[in-house]
């Protein structure tokens, strides 16, 4: 089973850069996309279904903002839109597909980099999402949460960690939140379980400022975080960088699991 996670920074923009031309060759079972920056009326037919993958979407109420999608090769038993949180469901932050005992979730956590107000919103989201993650891992289902978590967990996860310790995405409180997910709640960072100390090859996002992409001054903020059972079946993973569809790069993980 192959799962892809990709922040598109605008589904129409990524399409113009070849994302939907590239996707069929990947033979994915699930494709989680974030930052649609689109509404239902904006989606062309090829955005709704591609290579036998049917899309399920959670749009932000604000036009041109946020939004997530999840493409599944097989018909789901159930699709769950949102968290049941009014503030963040209005921003289109999660969509979950359930099939059998497996759940796959596409997640776009808020970024706090634009203002102190948005950082406070990010902290509110983390507070609201924690009990949801607790309930998920206690549900008995096998779950993979894919997406842009907007946090680099460890020093190995970004190029310039020393100069970013007071910046959103690498704040001590954010990093401690992720540590709790792994050490207390029992979630598994799938890519890190495969490649514990990998640095530059693991980055998934590069600023558009300066020469960040050219110099690989990146951050690893896109993850597939899973329950221990399915995480243990992960065989390999990589960040696809041969083409650029957005300021993020797709994270691809192959599991020894029947979709």
Secondary structure, DSSP 4 states (H G I P E B T S, - for coil): -EEEEEE-SSHHHHHHTTHHHHGGGG--SEEEEE-----GGG--HHHHEETTEEEEEE--SSTTS--EEEEESS--SEEEES-S-HHHHTTT-EEEEEETTEEEEEEEPPP-SS-HHHHHHHHHHHHHHHHHHHHHHTSS-EEEEEEE-----SGGGBTTTGGGTTSTTS-HHHHHHHHHIIIII--EEHHHHHSTT--GGG--EE-SSTTTTTTT-EE--EEEEE-HHHHTTEEEEEE--SS-SSSB--EEEEESS--
